[in-house]
Amino acid sequence: MNLPCKTTFKTSLLLALTIIVLSSHLIAQTPSAAKRSFKTGVRENEKGNFDLAIKNFTRAIEISSHPWQRTSGKRAAENSSVSDELRFGDGSKTISVLDPFTAVAYTNRAFAWYHKRDFAKAIADCDQAIRINPRLAVAYLNRGAAQRAGGDVAAAFSDLNRAVEIDPNLAGAFVARGDLRKHLGDVDGALSDLNHAIDMAPRYGEAYFYRGHALIAKHDLDGAVSNFNRAIKLNVDFSLAYYGRGIARMLRDEFEKAITDFSQALELDPKLALAYENRGLAFLLLGKEAEATKDFERCLTTDPTMKEDLNKRIKLARDLLLFH
């Protein structure tokens, strides 16, 4: 008894989005105050404190975007030599870019804006980074993620192509493009990208996660479970990997195991509405009406926009029960 399951998922970010850390060639001429703010921003991004990350990256950008007298810490004359002229995303003022460090700071601030679901600001920051450094592959990767989240799939695909063209070793770009190819129906192309990413970075858990979903689309459920297992082994707190494995197990009619996986996903991320939906459907197919009803209510409390989809899938599940 196979119930068609959603393999798409709602998440706050494209998992391949990347933070850039400092490297020596970027910081040689950067004021120490900018470097300190930048490093704080990276730490806050990694902890999920995105407002604090934005505050610190903004400070780093403001400091590094003007010529400063290194000895006194005061701004140099307005006619000092600079590499470019840019505007902040809100157009509020003109800034003078001093070194490539600023491009990296913009790219990392875009990461924070993305997690706050302000995709327009994330794109604007990546635009600034690319104007400063047109060969910063990660800026194209992050802009591609934001473009996709904002609904411009063509622009996203173009940016991801550009990212892998600039840096063929950027595994995250292949992962992002692979998932986008799956979304567009090119499952073989998706698997090609994801296989390549895993060859380059065999401990990249997100790559196995996305490959698991691509294998579900190929109806290779054993392969999908194996990939989700690998993603979980690399990160036992990877909530979406448990969710993905639960989907594959539902499609194998392993409803009890699927419920266990959805429960683990929800323990790690109580806001994962799709896990409530699918766990409820698994309960329903096992004849556990009360448990199913509770999960459907939790699903809609978490995400009321799922009501129409949920009702359709409940009807489908009840139809399956009627004929078995």
C-alpha positions in Angstrom: 0.0 0.0 0.0 2.1 2.9 -1.2 0.9 6.5 -0.4 2.5 9.1 -2.6 4.6 11.3 -0.3 6.0 14.7 -0.6 9.8 14.6 -1.1 10.0 18.4 -1.1 10.5 20.2 2.2 10.3 23.6 3.7 13.5 24.8 5.3 14.9 28.1 6.3 17.9 27.8 3.9 19.3 25.9 1.0 21.7 23.6 2.9 24.5 24.2 0.4 24.7 27.9 1.3 28.2 28.8 2.4 30.0 30.9 5.0 33.5 32.1 4.0 36.2 32.3 6.7 39.1 34.7 6.5 42.3 33.9 4.6 45.6 35.6 4.9 45.6 37.2 1.4 42.2 38.9 2.1 43.1 40.5 5.4 46.6 41.9 4.8 45.4 45.5 4.6 42.2 45.2 6.5 41.8 47.2 9.8 41.9 45.0 12.9 38.5 46.3 14.0 36.9 45.1 10.8 38.5 41.6 11.2 37.3 41.4 14.7 33.7 42.2 13.7 33.9 39.8 10.8 35.1 36.9 12.9 32.3 37.7 15.4 29.8 37.7 12.5 31.0 34.3 11.4 30.6 32.9 14.9 27.1 34.3 15.2 26.1 32.9 11.8 27.3 29.5 12.9 25.2 29.7 16.1 22.1 30.9 14.2 22.2 34.4 15.8 21.5 36.1 12.5 20.6 39.6 13.8 24.0 39.8 15.6 25.8 38.4 12.6 24.3 41.1 10.4 25.2 43.8 12.9 28.8 42.6 13.0 29.2 42.1 9.2 27.7 45.6 8.7 30.3 47.0 11.0 33.1 45.1 9.2 31.8 46.5 5.9 31.6 50.0 7.1 35.2 49.9 8.4 36.7 48.1 5.5 34.9 50.1 2.9 36.8 53.4 3.6 40.5 54.2 3.5 41.7 54.5 7.1 45.0 55.8 8.4 46.6 52.6 9.8 48.6 54.3 12.4 46.0 56.7 13.9 42.8 54.7 13.0 41.3 57.9 11.5 39.8 58.1 8.0 42.1 59.3 5.3 41.3 62.2 3.0 38.3 61.7 0.8 40.5 61.7 -2.3 42.4 58.6 -1.2 42.9 55.8 -3.8 40.2 53.1 -3.7 39.4 50.2 -5.8 35.7 50.8 -6.6 32.6 52.8 -5.6 29.4 51.0 -4.5 26.1 51.6 -2.8 24.6 49.8 0.1 21.6 47.6 -0.9 19.2 50.3 0.5 20.9 53.0 -1.6 21.3 55.1 1.5 24.8 56.2 1.0 27.9 55.7 -1.1 30.8 53.7 0.2 34.4 53.3 -1.0 35.6 49.7 -1.2 39.2 49.3 0.0 40.0 45.6 -0.4 38.5 42.2 -1.3 37.8 41.5 2.3 34.6 43.6 1.9 33.3 41.2 -0.8 33.7 38.3 1.7 31.9 40.3 4.4 29.0 41.0 2.0 28.7 37.4 1.0 28.5 36.3 4.7 26.0 38.9 5.5 23.9 37.6 2.6 24.0 34.2 4.4 22.4 35.8 7.4 19.8 37.7 5.4 18.9 34.4 3.7 18.3 32.7 7.0 16.0 35.6 8.0 14.2 34.9 4.7 14.9 38.4 3.4 16.0 37.1 0.0 16.0 40.5 -1.6 18.7 41.8 0.8 20.6 38.6 0.4 20.7 39.0 -3.3 21.7 42.7 -3.0 24.6 41.8 -0.8 25.8 39.1 -3.2 25.5 41.7 -6.0 27.8 44.0 -4.1 30.3 41.1 -3.4 30.3 40.2 -7.1 30.9 43.8 -8.2 33.9 43.9 -5.9 35.2 40.5 -6.9 33.6 39.0 -10.0 35.4 35.7 -9.5 34.1 35.0 -6.0 32.4 31.7 -6.7 30.7 31.5 -3.3 28.9 34.8 -3.9 27.3 33.2 -7.0 26.4 30.1 -5.0 24.8 32.2 -2.2 23.0 34.4 -4.7 21.8 31.4 -6.6 20.3 30.0 -3.4 18.6 33.4 -2.7 17.4 33.6 -6.3 15.8 30.2 -6.1 14.2 31.0 -2.7 12.8 34.2 -4.2 11.2 32.3 -7.1 13.7 33.1 -10.0 14.7 29.6 -10.9 16.4 30.7 -14.2 18.6 33.2 -12.4 19.4 30.7 -9.8 20.5 28.1 -12.4 22.7 30.7 -14.1 24.4 31.7 -10.9 25.1 28.1 -9.9 26.5 27.4 -13.4 28.8 30.4 -12.9 29.9 29.2 -9.5 31.0 25.8 -10.8 32.6 27.4 -13.8 34.8 29.7 -11.6 35.5 27.0 -9.0 35.1 23.4 -10.2 36.1 22.3 -6.7 33.2 24.1 -4.9 31.2 21.0 -3.7 28.4 23.2 -2.3 27.6 24.6 -5.8 27.3 21.1 -7.3 25.0 20.2 -4.4 22.8 23.2 -4.9 22.7 22.8 -8.7 21.9 19.1 -8.3 18.9 19.8 -6.1 17.7 22.5 -8.5 18.1 20.0 -11.4 15.9 17.5 -9.5 13.4 20.3 -8.9 13.3 20.9 -12.6 12.8 17.2 -13.4 16.3 16.4 -14.5 16.9 13.6 -12.0 19.9 12.1 -14.0 21.6 15.6 -14.1 20.9 16.0 -10.4 22.5 12.7 -9.6 25.5 13.5 -11.8 26.1 16.8 -9.8 25.5 15.1 -6.4 27.8 12.2 -7.2 30.5 14.6 -8.2 30.1 16.6 -5.0 30.4 13.4 -2.9 33.5 12.4 -4.9 35.0 15.7 -4.0 33.8 15.9 -0.4 32.8 12.4 0.9 32.0 13.8 4.4 29.5 16.4 3.0 26.3 15.2 4.7 24.0 17.5 2.8 25.1 16.0 -0.4 23.9 12.5 0.7 20.7 14.1 1.9 19.9 15.6 -1.5 21.0 12.5 -3.3 18.6 10.5 -1.1 15.7 12.7 -2.4 17.0 12.3 -6.0 17.0 8.5 -5.6 13.4 8.6 -4.3 12.5 10.3 -7.5 14.3 7.4 -9.4 12.2 5.0 -7.3 15.5 3.6 -5.7 14.2 3.5 -2.2 16.9 1.2 -0.8 19.5 3.6 -2.2 17.6 6.6 -0.8 17.6 5.0 2.7 21.3 4.2 2.4 22.0 7.9 1.6 19.9 9.2 4.4 21.7 6.8 6.8 25.0 8.2 5.7 23.8 11.8 6.2 22.6 10.9 9.7 25.9 9.1 10.5 27.8 12.3 9.6 25.4 14.5 11.6 23.1 12.8 14.2 21.2 16.1 14.6 20.3 16.4 10.9 16.5 16.6 11.3 15.7 16.7 7.6 17.7 13.5 7.0 15.4 11.7 9.4 12.4 13.2 7.6 13.8 12.1 4.3 14.4 8.6 5.5 10.9 8.5 6.9 9.5 9.4 3.4 11.5 6.6 1.8 10.3 4.1 4.5 6.7 5.2 4.0 7.0 4.4 0.3 8.3 1.0 1.3 5.2 0.6 3.5 7.3 0.5 6.6 5.0 2.8 8.5 6.2 2.0 12.0 9.8 2.8 11.0 8.6 5.9 9.2 6.8 7.1 12.4 10.0 6.6 14.3 12.0 8.7 11.8 9.4 11.5 11.7 9.3 11.6 15.5 13.1 12.0 15.6 12.9 14.8 13.1 10.3 16.6 15.1 12.3 16.1 18.3 15.1 18.0 16.6 12.9 20.5 14.8 9.4 20.9 16.3 8.5 23.3 13.5 8.9 20.8 10.7 5.2 20.8 9.6 5.7 18.2 6.8 6.9 15.7 9.4 3.6 16.1 11.3 1.7 15.7 8.1 3.5 12.5 7.0 3.6 11.0 10.5 -0.2 11.6 10.7 -0.7 9.9 7.4 1.4 6.9 8.6 -0.7 6.7 11.8 -3.8 6.9 9.6 -2.7 4.0 7.4 -2.0 2.0 10.5 -5.6 2.6 11.7 -4.5 4.9 14.6 -7.1 7.7 14.0 -6.6 9.6 17.3 -2.8 9.9 16.8 -3.3 10.9 13.2 -5.8 13.6 14.1 -3.4 15.1 16.7 -0.6 15.3 14.1 -2.8 16.9 11.5 -3.8 19.5 14.0 -0.2 20.1 14.9 0.7 20.4 11.2 -1.8 23.1 10.6 -0.9 24.9 13.8 2.7 25.0 12.6 1.8 25.9 9.0 -1.8 26.9 8.2 -1.0 27.2 4.5 -0.8 23.4 4.2 -4.5 22.9 4.8 -5.5 22.2 1.2 -2.5 19.9 0.6 -3.2 18.0 3.8 -6.9 17.5 3.1 -6.0 16.1 -0.4 -3.5 13.6 1.1 -5.9 12.6 3.9 -8.5 11.8 1.3 -6.0 9.8 -0.7 -4.9 7.8 2.4 -8.6 7.0 3.2 -9.2 5.9 -0.4 -6.2 3.6 -0.1 -7.6 2.1 3.1 -11.0 1.6 1.5 -9.6 -0.6 -1.3 -7.3 -2.7 0.9 
